[in-house]
Amino acid sequence: MLPIQDLTGASHDLRECLAGGTAFHNTNLLRAEREAVEKGYRDVEGGIEALVATTTLAAGIN
């Protein structure tokens, strides 16, 4: 579940992307948003078909 208060510019951009089945994951997102993106991408019915992330996240460092 995504937070609904104290949203950043990245938070608004993320919601726009999610409406189209895409997402991004970076440090500009709130922690709860990053966790929701991770869960949504792993879940077959999470609705995220494409995910863009930093190279360190993709390598599993984060």
PDBQT receptor file of N, H, CA, C and O in Angstrom, charges set to zero:
ATOM      1  N   MET A   1       0.839  -1.171   0.000  1.00  0.00    +0.000 N 
ATOM      2  CA  MET A   1       0.000   0.000   0.000  1.00  0.00    +0.000 C 
ATOM      3  C   MET A   1       0.887   1.237   0.000  1.00  0.00    +0.000 C 
ATOM      4  O   MET A   1       1.858   1.323   0.751  1.00  0.00    +0.000 OA
ATOM      5  N   LEU A   2       0.545   2.172  -0.835  1.00  0.00    +0.000 N 
ATOM      6  H   LEU A   2      -0.244   2.103  -1.445  1.00  0.00    +0.000 HD
ATOM      7  CA  LEU A   2       1.307   3.406  -0.937  1.00  0.00    +0.000 C 
ATOM      8  C   LEU A   2       0.838   4.429   0.095  1.00  0.00    +0.000 C 
ATOM      9  O   LEU A   2      -0.354   4.516   0.391  1.00  0.00    +0.000 OA
ATOM     10  N   PRO A   3       1.775   5.201   0.638  1.00  0.00    +0.000 N 
ATOM     11  CA  PRO A   3       1.380   6.254   1.576  1.00  0.00    +0.000 C 
ATOM     12  C   PRO A   3       0.554   7.323   0.862  1.00  0.00    +0.000 C 
ATOM     13  O   PRO A   3       0.634   7.471  -0.358  1.00  0.00    +0.000 OA
ATOM     14  N   ILE A   4      -0.235   8.059   1.630  1.00  0.00    +0.000 N 
ATOM     15  H   ILE A   4      -0.300   7.939   2.621  1.00  0.00    +0.000 HD
ATOM     16  CA  ILE A   4      -1.081   9.091   1.025  1.00  0.00    +0.000 C 
ATOM     17  C   ILE A   4      -0.775  10.485   1.533  1.00  0.00    +0.000 C 
ATOM     18  O   ILE A   4      -1.358  11.458   1.057  1.00  0.00    +0.000 OA
ATOM     19  N   GLN A   5       0.137  10.598   2.500  1.00  0.00    +0.000 N 
ATOM     20  H   GLN A   5       0.612   9.807   2.887  1.00  0.00    +0.000 HD
ATOM     21  CA  GLN A   5       0.474  11.909   3.055  1.00  0.00    +0.000 C 
ATOM     22  C   GLN A   5       1.951  12.218   2.847  1.00  0.00    +0.000 C 
ATOM     23  O   GLN A   5       2.774  11.318   2.681  1.00  0.00    +0.000 OA
ATOM     24  N   ASP A   6       2.270  13.514   2.858  1.00  0.00    +0.000 N 
ATOM     25  H   ASP A   6       1.601  14.245   2.993  1.00  0.00    +0.000 HD
ATOM     26  CA  ASP A   6       3.650  13.984   2.733  1.00  0.00    +0.000 C 
ATOM     27  C   ASP A   6       4.340  13.452   1.486  1.00  0.00    +0.000 C 
ATOM     28  O   ASP A   6       5.484  13.000   1.545  1.00  0.00    +0.000 OA
ATOM     29  N   LEU A   7       3.642  13.506   0.359  1.00  0.00    +0.000 N 
ATOM     30  H   LEU A   7       2.713  13.873   0.311  1.00  0.00    +0.000 HD
ATOM     31  CA  LEU A   7       4.173  12.967  -0.882  1.00  0.00    +0.000 C 
ATOM     32  C   LEU A   7       5.189  13.919  -1.511  1.00  0.00    +0.000 C 
ATOM     33  O   LEU A   7       5.040  15.139  -1.454  1.00  0.00    +0.000 OA
ATOM     34  N   THR A   8       6.211  13.341  -2.104  1.00  0.00    +0.000 N 
ATOM     35  H   THR A   8       6.333  12.350  -2.150  1.00  0.00    +0.000 HD
ATOM     36  CA  THR A   8       7.243  14.105  -2.801  1.00  0.00    +0.000 C 
ATOM     37  C   THR A   8       6.872  14.196  -4.286  1.00  0.00    +0.000 C 
ATOM     38  O   THR A   8       5.885  13.610  -4.730  1.00  0.00    +0.000 OA
ATOM     39  N   GLY A   9       7.670  14.930  -5.026  1.00  0.00    +0.000 N 
ATOM     40  H   GLY A   9       8.472  15.406  -4.665  1.00  0.00    +0.000 HD
ATOM     41  CA  GLY A   9       7.468  14.988  -6.474  1.00  0.00    +0.000 C 
ATOM     42  C   GLY A   9       7.615  13.607  -7.095  1.00  0.00    +0.000 C 
ATOM     43  O   GLY A   9       6.870  13.243  -8.005  1.00  0.00    +0.000 OA
ATOM     44  N   ALA A  10       8.587  12.837  -6.594  1.00  0.00    +0.000 N 
ATOM     45  H   ALA A  10       9.192  13.133  -5.855  1.00  0.00    +0.000 HD
ATOM     46  CA  ALA A  10       8.788  11.478  -7.087  1.00  0.00    +0.000 C 
ATOM     47  C   ALA A  10       7.585  10.602  -6.768  1.00  0.00    +0.000 C 
ATOM     48  O   ALA A  10       7.243   9.703  -7.536  1.00  0.00    +0.000 OA
ATOM     49  N   SER A  11       6.941  10.869  -5.626  1.00  0.00    +0.000 N 
ATOM     50  H   SER A  11       7.219  11.599  -5.002  1.00  0.00    +0.000 HD
ATOM     51  CA  SER A  11       5.752  10.101  -5.237  1.00  0.00    +0.000 C 
ATOM     52  C   SER A  11       4.640  10.285  -6.264  1.00  0.00    +0.000 C 
ATOM     53  O   SER A  11       3.980   9.325  -6.662  1.00  0.00    +0.000 OA
ATOM     54  N   HIS A  12       4.446  11.520  -6.684  1.00  0.00    +0.000 N 
ATOM     55  H   HIS A  12       4.983  12.300  -6.361  1.00  0.00    +0.000 HD
ATOM     56  CA  HIS A  12       3.414  11.803  -7.681  1.00  0.00    +0.000 C 
ATOM     57  C   HIS A  12       3.771  11.159  -9.023  1.00  0.00    +0.000 C 
ATOM     58  O   HIS A  12       2.902  10.609  -9.701  1.00  0.00    +0.000 OA
ATOM     59  N   ASP A  13       5.040  11.227  -9.402  1.00  0.00    +0.000 N 
ATOM     60  H   ASP A  13       5.746  11.673  -8.852  1.00  0.00    +0.000 HD
ATOM     61  CA  ASP A  13       5.485  10.606 -10.653  1.00  0.00    +0.000 C 
ATOM     62  C   ASP A  13       5.287   9.093 -10.601  1.00  0.00    +0.000 C 
ATOM     63  O   ASP A  13       4.876   8.483 -11.588  1.00  0.00    +0.000 OA
ATOM     64  N   LEU A  14       5.577   8.492  -9.459  1.00  0.00    +0.000 N 
ATOM     65  H   LEU A  14       5.911   8.988  -8.657  1.00  0.00    +0.000 HD
ATOM     66  CA  LEU A  14       5.414   7.047  -9.312  1.00  0.00    +0.000 C 
ATOM     67  C   LEU A  14       3.965   6.645  -9.528  1.00  0.00    +0.000 C 
ATOM     68  O   LEU A  14       3.690   5.673 -10.231  1.00  0.00    +0.000 OA
ATOM     69  N   ARG A  15       3.054   7.366  -8.942  1.00  0.00    +0.000 N 
ATOM     70  H   ARG A  15       3.278   8.156  -8.370  1.00  0.00    +0.000 HD
ATOM     71  CA  ARG A  15       1.632   7.035  -9.100  1.00  0.00    +0.000 C 
ATOM     72  C   ARG A  15       1.198   7.125 -10.564  1.00  0.00    +0.000 C 
ATOM     73  O   ARG A  15       0.389   6.324 -11.034  1.00  0.00    +0.000 OA
ATOM     74  N   GLU A  16       1.736   8.092 -11.263  1.00  0.00    +0.000 N 
ATOM     75  H   GLU A  16       2.393   8.742 -10.881  1.00  0.00    +0.000 HD
ATOM     76  CA  GLU A  16       1.420   8.233 -12.683  1.00  0.00    +0.000 C 
ATOM     77  C   GLU A  16       1.956   7.033 -13.469  1.00  0.00    +0.000 C 
ATOM     78  O   GLU A  16       1.279   6.511 -14.354  1.00  0.00    +0.000 OA
ATOM     79  N   CYS A  17       3.163   6.607 -13.143  1.00  0.00    +0.000 N 
ATOM     80  H   CYS A  17       3.714   7.031 -12.424  1.00  0.00    +0.000 HD
ATOM     81  CA  CYS A  17       3.747   5.441 -13.815  1.00  0.00    +0.000 C 
ATOM     82  C   CYS A  17       2.972   4.162 -13.503  1.00  0.00    +0.000 C 
ATOM     83  O   CYS A  17       2.710   3.349 -14.390  1.00  0.00    +0.000 OA
ATOM     84  N   LEU A  18       2.610   3.999 -12.234  1.00  0.00    +0.000 N 
ATOM     85  H   LEU A  18       2.822   4.660 -11.514  1.00  0.00    +0.000 HD
ATOM     86  CA  LEU A  18       1.896   2.788 -11.826  1.00  0.00    +0.000 C 
ATOM     87  C   LEU A  18       0.575   2.630 -12.567  1.00  0.00    +0.000 C 
ATOM     88  O   LEU A  18       0.138   1.509 -12.829  1.00  0.00    +0.000 OA
ATOM     89  N   ALA A  19      -0.050   3.725 -12.900  1.00  0.00    +0.000 N 
ATOM     90  H   ALA A  19       0.304   4.635 -12.687  1.00  0.00    +0.000 HD
ATOM     91  CA  ALA A  19      -1.321   3.663 -13.634  1.00  0.00    +0.000 C 
ATOM     92  C   ALA A  19      -1.132   2.997 -14.992  1.00  0.00    +0.000 C 
ATOM     93  O   ALA A  19      -2.085   2.461 -15.558  1.00  0.00    +0.000 OA
ATOM     94  N   GLY A  20       0.090   3.029 -15.517  1.00  0.00    +0.000 N 
ATOM     95  H   GLY A  20       0.863   3.464 -15.057  1.00  0.00    +0.000 HD
ATOM     96  CA  GLY A  20       0.383   2.395 -16.803  1.00  0.00    +0.000 C 
ATOM     97  C   GLY A  20       1.120   1.076 -16.682  1.00  0.00    +0.000 C 
ATOM     98  O   GLY A  20       1.562   0.527 -17.691  1.00  0.00    +0.000 OA
ATOM     99  N   GLY A  21       1.265   0.550 -15.461  1.00  0.00    +0.000 N 
ATOM    100  H   GLY A  21       0.905   0.996 -14.641  1.00  0.00    +0.000 HD
ATOM    101  CA  GLY A  21       1.909  -0.751 -15.273  1.00  0.00    +0.000 C 
ATOM    102  C   GLY A  21       3.418  -0.694 -15.195  1.00  0.00    +0.000 C 
ATOM    103  O   GLY A  21       4.077  -1.729 -15.294  1.00  0.00    +0.000 OA
ATOM    104  N   THR A  22       3.989   0.503 -15.018  1.00  0.00    +0.000 N 
ATOM    105  H   THR A  22       3.453   1.343 -14.938  1.00  0.00    +0.000 HD
ATOM    106  CA  THR A  22       5.434   0.631 -14.875  1.00  0.00    +0.000 C 
ATOM    107  C   THR A  22       5.753   1.251 -13.522  1.00  0.00    +0.000 C 
ATOM    108  O   THR A  22       4.879   1.821 -12.869  1.00  0.00    +0.000 OA
ATOM    109  N   ALA A  23       7.004   1.135 -13.111  1.00  0.00    +0.000 N 
ATOM    110  H   ALA A  23       7.713   0.672 -13.642  1.00  0.00    +0.000 HD
ATOM    111  CA  ALA A  23       7.430   1.728 -11.841  1.00  0.00    +0.000 C 
ATOM    112  C   ALA A  23       8.920   2.001 -11.895  1.00  0.00    +0.000 C 
ATOM    113  O   ALA A  23       9.636   1.494 -12.759  1.00  0.00    +0.000 OA
ATOM    114  N   PHE A  24       9.364   2.804 -10.962  1.00  0.00    +0.000 N 
ATOM    115  H   PHE A  24       8.783   3.215 -10.260  1.00  0.00    +0.000 HD
ATOM    116  CA  PHE A  24      10.792   3.035 -10.792  1.00  0.00    +0.000 C 
ATOM    117  C   PHE A  24      11.100   2.928  -9.306  1.00  0.00    +0.000 C 
ATOM    118  O   PHE A  24      10.213   3.046  -8.460  1.00  0.00    +0.000 OA
ATOM    119  N   HIS A  25      12.361   2.703  -9.009  1.00  0.00    +0.000 N 
ATOM    120  H   HIS A  25      13.081   2.607  -9.696  1.00  0.00    +0.000 HD
ATOM    121  CA  HIS A  25      12.791   2.489  -7.623  1.00  0.00    +0.000 C 
ATOM    122  C   HIS A  25      14.096   3.244  -7.441  1.00  0.00    +0.000 C 
ATOM    123  O   HIS A  25      15.112   2.897  -8.043  1.00  0.00    +0.000 OA
ATOM    124  N   ASN A  26      14.066   4.273  -6.615  1.00  0.00    +0.000 N 
ATOM    125  H   ASN A  26      13.240   4.555  -6.127  1.00  0.00    +0.000 HD
ATOM    126  CA  ASN A  26      15.285   5.015  -6.313  1.00  0.00    +0.000 C 
ATOM    127  C   ASN A  26      15.160   5.691  -4.951  1.00  0.00    +0.000 C 
ATOM    128  O   ASN A  26      14.136   5.559  -4.280  1.00  0.00    +0.000 OA
ATOM    129  N   THR A  27      16.184   6.401  -4.552  1.00  0.00    +0.000 N 
ATOM    130  H   THR A  27      17.015   6.509  -5.098  1.00  0.00    +0.000 HD
ATOM    131  CA  THR A  27      16.203   7.003  -3.219  1.00  0.00    +0.000 C 
ATOM    132  C   THR A  27      15.273   8.198  -3.084  1.00  0.00    +0.000 C 
ATOM    133  O   THR A  27      15.057   8.677  -1.971  1.00  0.00    +0.000 OA
ATOM    134  N   ASN A  28      14.720   8.689  -4.177  1.00  0.00    +0.000 N 
ATOM    135  H   ASN A  28      14.896   8.300  -5.081  1.00  0.00    +0.000 HD
ATOM    136  CA  ASN A  28      13.788   9.814  -4.102  1.00  0.00    +0.000 C 
ATOM    137  C   ASN A  28      12.406   9.394  -3.619  1.00  0.00    +0.000 C 
ATOM    138  O   ASN A  28      11.580  10.247  -3.295  1.00  0.00    +0.000 OA
ATOM    139  N   LEU A  29      12.149   8.105  -3.566  1.00  0.00    +0.000 N 
ATOM    140  H   LEU A  29      12.821   7.412  -3.829  1.00  0.00    +0.000 HD
ATOM    141  CA  LEU A  29      10.867   7.605  -3.093  1.00  0.00    +0.000 C 
ATOM    142  C   LEU A  29      10.899   7.434  -1.579  1.00  0.00    +0.000 C 
ATOM    143  O   LEU A  29      11.955   7.232  -0.981  1.00  0.00    +0.000 OA
ATOM    144  N   LEU A  30       9.731   7.519  -0.982  1.00  0.00    +0.000 N 
ATOM    145  H   LEU A  30       8.873   7.683  -1.468  1.00  0.00    +0.000 HD
ATOM    146  CA  LEU A  30       9.613   7.230   0.440  1.00  0.00    +0.000 C 
ATOM    147  C   LEU A  30       9.873   5.739   0.661  1.00  0.00    +0.000 C 
ATOM    148  O   LEU A  30       9.648   4.930  -0.239  1.00  0.00    +0.000 OA
ATOM    149  N   ARG A  31      10.339   5.380   1.835  1.00  0.00    +0.000 N 
ATOM    150  H   ARG A  31      10.522   6.037   2.566  1.00  0.00    +0.000 HD
ATOM    151  CA  ARG A  31      10.645   3.972   2.122  1.00  0.00    +0.000 C 
ATOM    152  C   ARG A  31       9.436   3.064   1.859  1.00  0.00    +0.000 C 
ATOM    153  O   ARG A  31       9.575   1.998   1.260  1.00  0.00    +0.000 OA
ATOM    154  N   ALA A  32       8.278   3.484   2.302  1.00  0.00    +0.000 N 
ATOM    155  H   ALA A  32       8.166   4.350   2.789  1.00  0.00    +0.000 HD
ATOM    156  CA  ALA A  32       7.069   2.673   2.104  1.00  0.00    +0.000 C 
ATOM    157  C   ALA A  32       6.778   2.493   0.615  1.00  0.00    +0.000 C 
ATOM    158  O   ALA A  32       6.284   1.444   0.201  1.00  0.00    +0.000 OA
ATOM    159  N   GLU A  33       7.080   3.510  -0.187  1.00  0.00    +0.000 N 
ATOM    160  H   GLU A  33       7.481   4.362   0.150  1.00  0.00    +0.000 HD
ATOM    161  CA  GLU A  33       6.869   3.400  -1.633  1.00  0.00    +0.000 C 
ATOM    162  C   GLU A  33       7.846   2.401  -2.242  1.00  0.00    +0.000 C 
ATOM    163  O   GLU A  33       7.465   1.587  -3.084  1.00  0.00    +0.000 OA
ATOM    164  N   ARG A  34       9.097   2.463  -1.821  1.00  0.00    +0.000 N 
ATOM    165  H   ARG A  34       9.407   3.124  -1.138  1.00  0.00    +0.000 HD
ATOM    166  CA  ARG A  34      10.088   1.507  -2.346  1.00  0.00    +0.000 C 
ATOM    167  C   ARG A  34       9.682   0.081  -1.999  1.00  0.00    +0.000 C 
ATOM    168  O   ARG A  34       9.782  -0.820  -2.831  1.00  0.00    +0.000 OA
ATOM    169  N   GLU A  35       9.226  -0.117  -0.775  1.00  0.00    +0.000 N 
ATOM    170  H   GLU A  35       9.144   0.615  -0.099  1.00  0.00    +0.000 HD
ATOM    171  CA  GLU A  35       8.792  -1.464  -0.364  1.00  0.00    +0.000 C 
ATOM    172  C   GLU A  35       7.573  -1.918  -1.169  1.00  0.00    +0.000 C 
ATOM    173  O   GLU A  35       7.484  -3.083  -1.557  1.00  0.00    +0.000 OA
ATOM    174  N   ALA A  36       6.635  -1.001  -1.421  1.00  0.00    +0.000 N 
ATOM    175  H   ALA A  36       6.708  -0.054  -1.106  1.00  0.00    +0.000 HD
ATOM    176  CA  ALA A  36       5.447  -1.347  -2.200  1.00  0.00    +0.000 C 
ATOM    177  C   ALA A  36       5.815  -1.697  -3.633  1.00  0.00    +0.000 C 
ATOM    178  O   ALA A  36       5.242  -2.619  -4.215  1.00  0.00    +0.000 OA
ATOM    179  N   VAL A  37       6.755  -0.976  -4.200  1.00  0.00    +0.000 N 
ATOM    180  H   VAL A  37       7.220  -0.227  -3.728  1.00  0.00    +0.000 HD
ATOM    181  CA  VAL A  37       7.210  -1.271  -5.568  1.00  0.00    +0.000 C 
ATOM    182  C   VAL A  37       7.852  -2.647  -5.611  1.00  0.00    +0.000 C 
ATOM    183  O   VAL A  37       7.575  -3.433  -6.517  1.00  0.00    +0.000 OA
ATOM    184  N   GLU A  38       8.707  -2.946  -4.640  1.00  0.00    +0.000 N 
ATOM    185  H   GLU A  38       8.932  -2.308  -3.904  1.00  0.00    +0.000 HD
ATOM    186  CA  GLU A  38       9.360  -4.258  -4.595  1.00  0.00    +0.000 C 
ATOM    187  C   GLU A  38       8.333  -5.380  -4.514  1.00  0.00    +0.000 C 
ATOM    188  O   GLU A  38       8.418  -6.357  -5.258  1.00  0.00    +0.000 OA
ATOM    189  N   LYS A  39       7.366  -5.245  -3.617  1.00  0.00    +0.000 N 
ATOM    190  H   LYS A  39       7.296  -4.452  -3.013  1.00  0.00    +0.000 HD
ATOM    191  CA  LYS A  39       6.327  -6.273  -3.466  1.00  0.00    +0.000 C 
ATOM    192  C   LYS A  39       5.465  -6.365  -4.718  1.00  0.00    +0.000 C 
ATOM    193  O   LYS A  39       5.158  -7.461  -5.187  1.00  0.00    +0.000 OA
ATOM    194  N   GLY A  40       5.078  -5.218  -5.254  1.00  0.00    +0.000 N 
ATOM    195  H   GLY A  40       5.328  -4.328  -4.873  1.00  0.00    +0.000 HD
ATOM    196  CA  GLY A  40       4.226  -5.209  -6.447  1.00  0.00    +0.000 C 
ATOM    197  C   GLY A  40       4.893  -5.833  -7.656  1.00  0.00    +0.000 C 
ATOM    198  O   GLY A  40       4.229  -6.447  -8.490  1.00  0.00    +0.000 OA
ATOM    199  N   TYR A  41       6.196  -5.679  -7.753  1.00  0.00    +0.000 N 
ATOM    200  H   TYR A  41       6.736  -5.181  -7.076  1.00  0.00    +0.000 HD
ATOM    201  CA  TYR A  41       6.909  -6.261  -8.889  1.00  0.00    +0.000 C 
ATOM    202  C   TYR A  41       7.057  -7.772  -8.731  1.00  0.00    +0.000 C 
ATOM    203  O   TYR A  41       6.964  -8.514  -9.709  1.00  0.00    +0.000 OA
ATOM    204  N   ARG A  42       7.286  -8.220  -7.514  1.00  0.00    +0.000 N 
ATOM    205  H   ARG A  42       7.361  -7.617  -6.720  1.00  0.00    +0.000 HD
ATOM    206  CA  ARG A  42       7.446  -9.665  -7.281  1.00  0.00    +0.000 C 
ATOM    207  C   ARG A  42       6.124 -10.420  -7.386  1.00  0.00    +0.000 C 
ATOM    208  O   ARG A  42       6.106 -11.592  -7.761  1.00  0.00    +0.000 OA
ATOM    209  N   ASP A  43       5.027  -9.756  -7.058  1.00  0.00    +0.000 N 
ATOM    210  H   ASP A  43       5.042  -8.804  -6.753  1.00  0.00    +0.000 HD
ATOM    211  CA  ASP A  43       3.704 -10.381  -7.082  1.00  0.00    +0.000 C 
ATOM    212  C   ASP A  43       3.192 -10.427  -8.526  1.00  0.00    +0.000 C 
ATOM    213  O   ASP A  43       3.130  -9.398  -9.200  1.00  0.00    +0.000 OA
ATOM    214  N   VAL A  44       2.835 -11.599  -8.987  1.00  0.00    +0.000 N 
ATOM    215  H   VAL A  44       2.885 -12.435  -8.440  1.00  0.00    +0.000 HD
ATOM    216  CA  VAL A  44       2.342 -11.771 -10.358  1.00  0.00    +0.000 C 
ATOM    217  C   VAL A  44       1.131 -10.881 -10.630  1.00  0.00    +0.000 C 
ATOM    218  O   VAL A  44       0.945 -10.408 -11.751  1.00  0.00    +0.000 OA
ATOM    219  N   GLU A  45       0.321 -10.657  -9.620  1.00  0.00    +0.000 N 
ATOM    220  H   GLU A  45       0.472 -11.041  -8.709  1.00  0.00    +0.000 HD
ATOM    221  CA  GLU A  45      -0.869  -9.830  -9.790  1.00  0.00    +0.000 C 
ATOM    222  C   GLU A  45      -0.666  -8.413  -9.244  1.00  0.00    +0.000 C 
ATOM    223  O   GLU A  45      -1.634  -7.697  -8.989  1.00  0.00    +0.000 OA
ATOM    224  N   GLY A  46       0.594  -8.018  -9.070  1.00  0.00    +0.000 N 
ATOM    225  H   GLY A  46       1.380  -8.600  -9.277  1.00  0.00    +0.000 HD
ATOM    226  CA  GLY A  46       0.915  -6.706  -8.519  1.00  0.00    +0.000 C 
ATOM    227  C   GLY A  46       0.701  -5.558  -9.480  1.00  0.00    +0.000 C 
ATOM    228  O   GLY A  46       0.677  -4.399  -9.064  1.00  0.00    +0.000 OA
ATOM    229  N   GLY A  47       0.545  -5.858 -10.763  1.00  0.00    +0.000 N 
ATOM    230  H   GLY A  47       0.564  -6.799 -11.101  1.00  0.00    +0.000 HD
ATOM    231  CA  GLY A  47       0.252  -4.830 -11.746  1.00  0.00    +0.000 C 
ATOM    232  C   GLY A  47       1.458  -4.116 -12.327  1.00  0.00    +0.000 C 
ATOM    233  O   GLY A  47       1.304  -3.256 -13.194  1.00  0.00    +0.000 OA
ATOM    234  N   ILE A  48       2.661  -4.456 -11.866  1.00  0.00    +0.000 N 
ATOM    235  H   ILE A  48       2.786  -5.155 -11.161  1.00  0.00    +0.000 HD
ATOM    236  CA  ILE A  48       3.864  -3.810 -12.389  1.00  0.00    +0.000 C 
ATOM    237  C   ILE A  48       4.507  -4.753 -13.405  1.00  0.00    +0.000 C 
ATOM    238  O   ILE A  48       4.983  -5.835 -13.060  1.00  0.00    +0.000 OA
ATOM    239  N   GLU A  49       4.509  -4.322 -14.650  1.00  0.00    +0.000 N 
ATOM    240  H   GLU A  49       4.122  -3.443 -14.930  1.00  0.00    +0.000 HD
ATOM    241  CA  GLU A  49       5.066  -5.145 -15.719  1.00  0.00    +0.000 C 
ATOM    242  C   GLU A  49       6.487  -4.760 -16.073  1.00  0.00    +0.000 C 
ATOM    243  O   GLU A  49       7.227  -5.576 -16.623  1.00  0.00    +0.000 OA
ATOM    244  N   ALA A  50       6.885  -3.534 -15.770  1.00  0.00    +0.000 N 
ATOM    245  H   ALA A  50       6.285  -2.871 -15.323  1.00  0.00    +0.000 HD
ATOM    246  CA  ALA A  50       8.246  -3.069 -16.047  1.00  0.00    +0.000 C 
ATOM    247  C   ALA A  50       8.730  -2.235 -14.874  1.00  0.00    +0.000 C 
ATOM    248  O   ALA A  50       7.995  -1.400 -14.347  1.00  0.00    +0.000 OA
ATOM    249  N   LEU A  51       9.971  -2.468 -14.471  1.00  0.00    +0.000 N 
ATOM    250  H   LEU A  51      10.568  -3.146 -14.899  1.00  0.00    +0.000 HD
ATOM    251  CA  LEU A  51      10.549  -1.764 -13.331  1.00  0.00    +0.000 C 
ATOM    252  C   LEU A  51      11.918  -1.226 -13.729  1.00  0.00    +0.000 C 
ATOM    253  O   LEU A  51      12.748  -1.952 -14.276  1.00  0.00    +0.000 OA
ATOM    254  N   VAL A  52      12.143   0.047 -13.449  1.00  0.00    +0.000 N 
ATOM    255  H   VAL A  52      11.469   0.637 -13.005  1.00  0.00    +0.000 HD
ATOM    256  CA  VAL A  52      13.441   0.670 -13.694  1.00  0.00    +0.000 C 
ATOM    257  C   VAL A  52      14.064   0.954 -12.337  1.00  0.00    +0.000 C 
ATOM    258  O   VAL A  52      13.407   1.500 -11.451  1.00  0.00    +0.000 OA
ATOM    259  N   ALA A  53      15.325   0.587 -12.170  1.00  0.00    +0.000 N 
ATOM    260  H   ALA A  53      15.859   0.144 -12.890  1.00  0.00    +0.000 HD
ATOM    261  CA  ALA A  53      15.984   0.753 -10.881  1.00  0.00    +0.000 C 
ATOM    262  C   ALA A  53      17.441   1.170 -11.081  1.00  0.00    +0.000 C 
ATOM    263  O   ALA A  53      17.976   1.096 -12.187  1.00  0.00    +0.000 OA
ATOM    264  N   THR A  54      18.062   1.604 -10.007  1.00  0.00    +0.000 N 
ATOM    265  H   THR A  54      17.628   1.664  -9.108  1.00  0.00    +0.000 HD
ATOM    266  CA  THR A  54      19.475   1.931 -10.043  1.00  0.00    +0.000 C 
ATOM    267  C   THR A  54      20.276   0.649 -10.235  1.00  0.00    +0.000 C 
ATOM    268  O   THR A  54      19.778  -0.445  -9.968  1.00  0.00    +0.000 OA
ATOM    269  N   THR A  55      21.496   0.779 -10.691  1.00  0.00    +0.000 N 
ATOM    270  H   THR A  55      21.901   1.667 -10.908  1.00  0.00    +0.000 HD
ATOM    271  CA  THR A  55      22.334  -0.406 -10.903  1.00  0.00    +0.000 C 
ATOM    272  C   THR A  55      22.631  -1.114  -9.584  1.00  0.00    +0.000 C 
ATOM    273  O   THR A  55      22.738  -2.340  -9.559  1.00  0.00    +0.000 OA
ATOM    274  N   THR A  56      22.766  -0.371  -8.495  1.00  0.00    +0.000 N 
ATOM    275  H   THR A  56      22.679   0.625  -8.516  1.00  0.00    +0.000 HD
ATOM    276  CA  THR A  56      23.044  -1.028  -7.216  1.00  0.00    +0.000 C 
ATOM    277  C   THR A  56      21.851  -1.840  -6.743  1.00  0.00    +0.000 C 
ATOM    278  O   THR A  56      22.026  -2.914  -6.168  1.00  0.00    +0.000 OA
ATOM    279  N   LEU A  57      20.652  -1.351  -6.974  1.00  0.00    +0.000 N 
ATOM    280  H   LEU A  57      20.510  -0.478  -7.442  1.00  0.00    +0.000 HD
ATOM    281  CA  LEU A  57      19.462  -2.132  -6.607  1.00  0.00    +0.000 C 
ATOM    282  C   LEU A  57      19.383  -3.377  -7.481  1.00  0.00    +0.000 C 
ATOM    283  O   LEU A  57      19.136  -4.476  -6.983  1.00  0.00    +0.000 OA
ATOM    284  N   ALA A  58      19.590  -3.208  -8.766  1.00  0.00    +0.000 N 
ATOM    285  H   ALA A  58      19.791  -2.315  -9.170  1.00  0.00    +0.000 HD
ATOM    286  CA  ALA A  58      19.511  -4.339  -9.682  1.00  0.00    +0.000 C 
ATOM    287  C   ALA A  58      20.541  -5.425  -9.324  1.00  0.00    +0.000 C 
ATOM    288  O   ALA A  58      20.300  -6.613  -9.541  1.00  0.00    +0.000 OA
ATOM    289  N   ALA A  59      21.673  -5.010  -8.782  1.00  0.00    +0.000 N 
ATOM    290  H   ALA A  59      21.869  -4.045  -8.605  1.00  0.00    +0.000 HD
ATOM    291  CA  ALA A  59      22.703  -5.963  -8.390  1.00  0.00    +0.000 C 
ATOM    292  C   ALA A  59      22.425  -6.566  -7.015  1.00  0.00    +0.000 C 
ATOM    293  O   ALA A  59      23.132  -7.477  -6.583  1.00  0.00    +0.000 OA
ATOM    294  N   GLY A  60      21.407  -6.066  -6.331  1.00  0.00    +0.000 N 
ATOM    295  H   GLY A  60      20.833  -5.326  -6.682  1.00  0.00    +0.000 HD
ATOM    296  CA  GLY A  60      21.052  -6.616  -5.027  1.00  0.00    +0.000 C 
ATOM    297  C   GLY A  60      21.829  -6.019  -3.873  1.00  0.00    +0.000 C 
ATOM    298  O   GLY A  60      21.851  -6.594  -2.785  1.00  0.00    +0.000 OA
ATOM    299  N   ILE A  61      22.468  -4.877  -4.086  1.00  0.00    +0.000 N 
ATOM    300  H   ILE A  61      22.450  -4.410  -4.970  1.00  0.00    +0.000 HD
ATOM    301  CA  ILE A  61      23.265  -4.249  -3.037  1.00  0.00    +0.000 C 
ATOM    302  C   ILE A  61      22.379  -3.543  -2.016  1.00  0.00    +0.000 C 
ATOM    303  O   ILE A  61      22.688  -3.557  -0.824  1.00  0.00    +0.000 OA
ATOM    304  N   ASN A  62      21.291  -2.929  -2.457  1.00  0.00    +0.000 N 
ATOM    305  H   ASN A  62      21.041  -2.917  -3.425  1.00  0.00    +0.000 HD
ATOM    306  CA  ASN A  62      20.403  -2.184  -1.532  1.00  0.00    +0.000 C 
ATOM    307  C   ASN A  62      19.636  -3.139  -0.645  1.00  0.00    +0.000 C 
ATOM    308  O   ASN A  62      18.845  -2.705   0.192  1.00  0.00    +0.000 OA
TER     309      ASN A  62
